[in-house]
Amino acid sequence: MDTPDLLKEALATFDVLFDEAQRAGEPDRTAMTVATASLDARPSARTVLLKAHDARGFVFYTHLDGRKGRELQANPHAALLFHWPRVRDGVQVRIEGPVEIVSDEEADAYFASRPRGSQLGAWASKQSETLEAREQFEERLAQADREFEGRDVPRPPRWTGLRVKPDTIEFWYGANFRLHERQAYERDVAGDWHRRMLFP
């Protein structure tokens, strides 16, 4: 399926700013806030790291049994926010859209690229559950290390990637006196993309 021209334009703009963020010395240009909501409309937000992006969407990885994983399975819509204060006069990129789980092949390939310590941590962590003492987690980590000693660490079955498929991408460019520039790319219900400017 061909990528619509306006989506290509939005993604190209993201790539330009993403590269500028690296040159500007942003501490971690991949850091993004991901906001989710429960079925009773209670929002929550946290920072995760962008691990892949293309015309299909923006990917991060997590445990499906953690809070964000549970919320995104029950209510598969998310909002992402990048903030790069060192780029130009400050840039934000806001992305909203439905969420899908990446393929097992994609998740396996990314998991295999992670440092072994991070792989073991994915097995040791019961993400978002109560931890009575740090020693409990360290013991689980040691247990995972013993279990996989001398062999590759496989991906935990409930640890995977989530892809936010954009239907809105907004670029917010900072300016003096709060006179910001905002450019929004939006997909309508028919699947057509449109671009408009927004008041600051």
Phi, psi and chi 1 to 4 in degrees:
 res  aa     phi    psi   chi1   chi2   chi3   chi4
   1 MET       -  130.0 -178.5  176.3  176.5      -
   2 ASP   -69.8  143.6  -69.1  -22.1      -      -
   3 THR   -81.7  126.4  -55.6      -      -      -
   4 PRO   -57.3  147.4  -22.8   33.3      -      -
   5 ASP   -58.3  -42.8  -72.0  -17.1      -      -
   6 LEU   -68.1  -34.0  -79.0  175.9      -      -
   7 LEU   -67.2  -41.5  177.0   55.8      -      -
   8 LYS   -57.1  -42.3  -72.9 -179.2 -177.1  177.2
   9 GLU   -63.3  -43.8 -178.0  178.3  -63.3      -
  10 ALA   -64.0  -43.4      -      -      -      -
  11 LEU   -67.1  -36.4  -65.4  172.7      -      -
  12 ALA   -65.4  -39.5      -      -      -      -
  13 THR   -63.1  -42.1  -60.2      -      -      -
  14 PHE   -58.9  -45.3  179.3   86.9      -      -
  15 ASP   -62.3  -39.9  -75.0  -21.2      -      -
  16 VAL   -60.5  -47.9  167.2      -      -      -
  17 LEU   -68.3  -36.6  -64.8  169.8      -      -
  18 PHE   -61.0  -42.9 -164.1   59.9      -      -
  19 ASP   -67.0  -40.4  -71.2  -16.5      -      -
  20 GLU   -62.4  -36.0  -73.3 -173.4   29.6      -
  21 ALA   -62.9  -38.0      -      -      -      -
  22 GLN   -66.4  -46.3 -175.9  175.2   42.6      -
  23 ARG   -66.6  -30.1  -68.0 -165.0  -59.6  -87.9
  24 ALA   -78.0   -8.1      -      -      -      -
  25 GLY    83.1   26.7      -      -      -      -
  26 GLU   -58.9  136.6  -69.2  -70.0   -8.5      -
  27 PRO   -54.8  -41.0  -25.8   34.6      -      -
  28 ASP  -154.9   99.8 -169.4  -16.8      -      -
  29 ARG   -66.9  -17.6   63.0  178.5  177.3  158.0
  30 THR   -83.5   -9.6   69.9      -      -      -
  31 ALA   -68.0  130.3      -      -      -      -
  32 MET  -145.3  144.3   59.6 -175.9 -175.5      -
  33 THR   -81.1  132.9  -59.7      -      -      -
  34 VAL  -117.1  125.1   56.9      -      -      -
  35 ALA  -107.9  134.2      -      -      -      -
  36 THR  -127.6  172.6   60.3      -      -      -
  37 ALA  -144.0  143.4      -      -      -      -
  38 SER   -77.3  172.9   60.6      -      -      -
  39 LEU   -65.1  -22.5  -74.8  176.5      -      -
  40 ASP   -94.7   21.0   59.7   -5.9      -      -
  41 ALA    70.6   22.6      -      -      -      -
  42 ARG   -88.4  118.6  -68.0  178.3  179.0  -89.8
  43 PRO   -83.0  157.1   31.1  -34.7      -      -
  44 SER  -148.9  152.7   61.2      -      -      -
  45 ALA  -141.5  150.4      -      -      -      -
  46 ARG  -158.6  164.2   73.7  -70.2  -75.8  162.6
  47 THR   -95.1  131.9  -60.0      -      -      -
  48 VAL  -129.4  179.8  -60.2      -      -      -
  49 LEU  -115.3  132.2  -59.1 -179.8      -      -
  50 LEU   -69.3  128.0  175.8   70.4      -      -
  51 LYS  -112.7  -16.6  -67.1  -57.9  180.0 -179.0
  52 ALA  -163.2  150.4      -      -      -      -
  53 HIS  -155.5  141.1   69.2  -76.2      -      -
  54 ASP  -162.1 -164.6   55.0   26.4      -      -
  55 ALA   -64.9  -17.8      -      -      -      -
  56 ARG   -80.0  -24.3  -63.4  172.7  -62.1  163.8
  57 GLY   145.7 -166.2      -      -      -      -
  58 PHE  -118.8  125.4  -64.5   75.0      -      -
  59 VAL  -113.0  135.8  177.2      -      -      -
  60 PHE  -134.8  167.3   63.5   93.3      -      -
  61 TYR  -121.3  148.4  -73.8   82.4      -      -
  62 THR  -166.5  173.1 -168.6      -      -      -
  63 HIS   -83.0  130.5  -79.5  -83.2      -      -
  64 LEU   -66.7  -20.3  -67.9  178.4      -      -
  65 ASP   -91.6   -5.4  -64.4  -30.7      -      -
  66 GLY   -74.4  174.7      -      -      -      -
  67 ARG   -59.6  -49.0  179.8  175.0  176.5  180.0
  68 LYS   -67.0  -35.0   61.9 -178.9  172.0  -64.7
  69 GLY   -63.9  -43.1      -      -      -      -
  70 ARG   -64.3  -44.5  -66.0 -166.3  -51.2  -89.8
  71 GLU   -65.3  -38.9  -70.5 -176.8  -10.5      -
  72 LEU   -75.2  -21.3  -73.7  170.4      -      -
  73 GLN   -77.4  -37.0  -70.6  171.4   91.3      -
  74 ALA   -78.3  -34.9      -      -      -      -
  75 ASN  -137.7   83.7  179.4   17.5      -      -
  76 PRO   -77.9   63.4   29.3  -34.7      -      -
  77 HIS  -140.7  141.3  -60.4  -87.4      -      -
  78 ALA  -144.4  160.6      -      -      -      -
  79 ALA  -123.2  136.7      -      -      -      -
  80 LEU  -114.8  148.3  -53.7  176.3      -      -
  81 LEU  -139.6  120.7  172.3   64.3      -      -
  82 PHE  -101.7  138.1  -66.2   87.8      -      -
  83 HIS  -130.9  116.6 -179.1 -148.4      -      -
  84 TRP  -119.8   85.1  -61.9  -44.8      -      -
  85 PRO   -65.7  -21.4   20.9  -31.5      -      -
  86 ARG   -87.0   -6.6  -60.3 -179.1 -177.0 -175.2
  87 VAL   -89.4  123.3  176.1      -      -      -
  88 ARG    52.2 -125.0  -54.9 -175.9 -170.8 -174.9
  89 ASP  -103.6   26.4  -68.9  -43.5      -      -
  90 GLY   103.2  128.2      -      -      -      -
  91 VAL  -131.9  138.8  169.2      -      -      -
  92 GLN  -123.0  143.9  -64.1 -177.4   61.3      -
  93 VAL  -123.4  123.7 -177.2      -      -      -
  94 ARG  -112.0  130.7  -58.6  175.1   60.9 -145.5
  95 ILE  -130.7  133.1  -61.6  163.5      -      -
  96 GLU  -133.8  147.2  -61.3  174.7    8.6      -
  97 GLY   168.0  176.5      -      -      -      -
  98 PRO   -70.6  162.1   26.8  -34.1      -      -
  99 VAL  -123.0  139.7  176.4      -      -      -
 100 GLU  -132.3  155.8   66.2  179.8   13.3      -
 101 ILE   -82.0  135.1  -63.5  173.6      -      -
 102 VAL   -70.4  166.5  -54.4      -      -      -
 103 SER   -67.5  156.3   68.7      -      -      -
 104 ASP   -59.0  -37.9  -73.6  -17.7      -      -
 105 GLU   -63.2  -42.8  -66.9   76.4   14.5      -
 106 GLU   -66.3  -43.8 -171.3  172.1   -8.8      -
 107 ALA   -65.4  -41.4      -      -      -      -
 108 ASP   -62.1  -43.5  -73.0  -17.8      -      -
 109 ALA   -63.7  -42.6      -      -      -      -
 110 TYR   -67.9  -44.1  171.5   69.3      -      -
 111 PHE   -59.4  -39.0 -171.0   81.0      -      -
 112 ALA   -65.2  -23.4      -      -      -      -
 113 SER   -84.3   -9.9   75.3      -      -      -
 114 ARG   -76.9  154.2  -56.8 -177.8   86.4 -151.9
 115 PRO   -59.9  149.1  -20.4   31.2      -      -
 116 ARG   -57.6  -38.1 -172.5  175.3 -178.9   86.5
 117 GLY   -60.9  -38.5      -      -      -      -
 118 SER   -69.1  -37.1  -62.0      -      -      -
 119 GLN   -62.4  -45.1  -66.3  174.1  -23.7      -
 120 LEU   -65.2  -37.5  -66.4  172.2      -      -
 121 GLY   -61.0  -34.4      -      -      -      -
 122 ALA   -64.9  -32.5      -      -      -      -
 123 TRP   -76.7  -35.8  -79.3   94.8      -      -
 124 ALA   -77.0  -27.9      -      -      -      -
 125 SER   -86.4  131.4  176.8      -      -      -
 126 LYS   -99.8   78.0  -65.2 -177.7  175.5 -177.4
 127 GLN   -51.9  128.8 -166.0  173.1   80.1      -
 128 SER    78.7   -6.2  -58.5      -      -      -
 129 GLU   -81.7  161.6  -68.2 -170.6   17.5      -
 130 THR   -65.9  133.1  -60.6      -      -      -
 131 LEU  -113.5  115.4  179.1   62.6      -      -
 132 GLU   -69.2  -36.3  -62.1  -63.2  -20.0      -
 133 ALA  -157.0  148.8      -      -      -      -
 134 ARG   -57.1  -33.6  179.5   70.6 -176.8 -177.1
 135 GLU   -59.9  -31.3  -69.0   75.4   17.5      -
 136 GLN   -62.5  -42.9  179.2 -174.7    0.5      -
 137 PHE   -67.9  -42.1  175.2   64.5      -      -
 138 GLU   -62.9  -34.3  -69.2  171.8   -7.7      -
 139 GLU   -68.9  -40.3  173.6   52.4   34.8      -
 140 ARG   -63.8  -36.5  -71.7 -179.7   57.3   83.9
 141 LEU   -65.6  -44.1 -167.8   59.3      -      -
 142 ALA   -64.2  -37.0      -      -      -      -
 143 GLN   -63.9  -42.5  179.9 -178.3  -11.1      -
 144 ALA   -64.8  -39.1      -      -      -      -
 145 ASP   -61.8  -42.1 -167.7   24.0      -      -
 146 ARG   -66.9  -40.8  -69.0 -169.2  -63.5  -89.6
 147 GLU   -62.7  -38.6 -179.8  176.9   -9.1      -
 148 PHE  -104.7   16.1  -60.8  113.4      -      -
 149 GLU   -58.0  131.6 -176.2  176.8    1.4      -
 150 GLY    79.4    7.3      -      -      -      -
 151 ARG  -147.3  165.7   60.7 -170.1  177.8  101.3
 152 ASP   -65.0  147.2  -69.4  -20.0      -      -
 153 VAL   -88.4  119.0 -179.5      -      -      -
 154 PRO   -77.3  162.0   30.1  -34.8      -      -
 155 ARG   -73.1  131.0  177.3  174.8   61.3   90.1
 156 PRO   -60.4  142.7  -22.3   33.3      -      -
 157 PRO   -62.8  -25.4   17.6  -29.7      -      -
 158 ARG  -104.1   15.4  -63.0  -72.1  -68.9  167.8
 159 TRP  -111.2  122.5 -171.7   99.2      -      -
 160 THR  -159.7 -175.7 -170.0      -      -      -
 161 GLY  -101.2  149.3      -      -      -      -
 162 LEU  -121.5  132.2  -66.0  168.0      -      -
 163 ARG  -111.2  121.4  175.4  177.3  -73.0  110.7
 164 VAL   -88.6  116.2 -179.7      -      -      -
 165 LYS   -92.7  108.3  -58.2  165.9   61.3  178.2
 166 PRO   -67.7  133.6   25.6  -33.7      -      -
 167 ASP  -116.8   -3.5   53.0   27.7      -      -
 168 THR  -143.6  131.2  -59.8      -      -      -
 169 ILE  -133.3  118.5  -57.5  176.1      -      -
 170 GLU  -117.9  135.3 -179.6 -167.7  -32.8      -
 171 PHE  -109.0  123.1  -60.5   98.6      -      -
 172 TRP  -114.4  118.0  179.1  104.0      -      -
 173 TYR  -111.3  122.1  -58.3   93.8      -      -
 174 GLY   -68.9  152.3      -      -      -      -
 175 ALA  -152.5  162.3      -      -      -      -
 176 ASN   -61.8  152.1  -70.3  -27.7      -      -
 177 PHE    61.8   24.2  -51.5  112.7      -      -
 178 ARG    64.1   23.4  -50.1  -66.7  -65.0  174.1
 179 LEU   -92.2   58.7  -55.9  178.1      -      -
 180 HIS   -71.1  159.9  -45.8  -57.0      -      -
 181 GLU  -105.3  133.5  177.9 -175.2  -22.2      -
 182 ARG  -130.7  125.7  -62.0  172.3   64.6 -172.7
 183 GLN  -120.7  124.3  -63.3  -83.2   -7.2      -
 184 ALA  -117.5  133.1      -      -      -      -
 185 TYR  -111.2  128.7  -65.1   77.7      -      -
 186 GLU  -138.0  141.3  -60.4  162.3  -41.5      -
 187 ARG  -101.5  130.6 -178.8  171.0   54.1 -170.6
 188 ASP   -88.0  179.9   62.9   24.1      -      -
 189 VAL   -65.8  -21.0  -67.3      -      -      -
 190 ALA   -84.9   -5.6      -      -      -      -
 191 GLY    92.5    3.5      -      -      -      -
 192 ASP   -87.0  143.0  -62.5  -39.6      -      -
 193 TRP   -97.0  144.4  -77.5   84.8      -      -
 194 HIS  -135.6  155.2  -53.7  -87.3      -      -
 195 ARG  -125.1  137.9 -178.2 -177.0   61.6 -152.8
 196 ARG  -148.4  156.3   63.6 -169.9  177.3  110.7
 197 MET   -91.3  151.0  -66.9 -176.5   67.5      -
 198 LEU  -119.2  147.7  -53.7  176.6      -      -
 199 PHE   -61.8  150.9  -84.6   98.8      -      -
 200 PRO   -60.0      -  -20.7   30.5      -      -
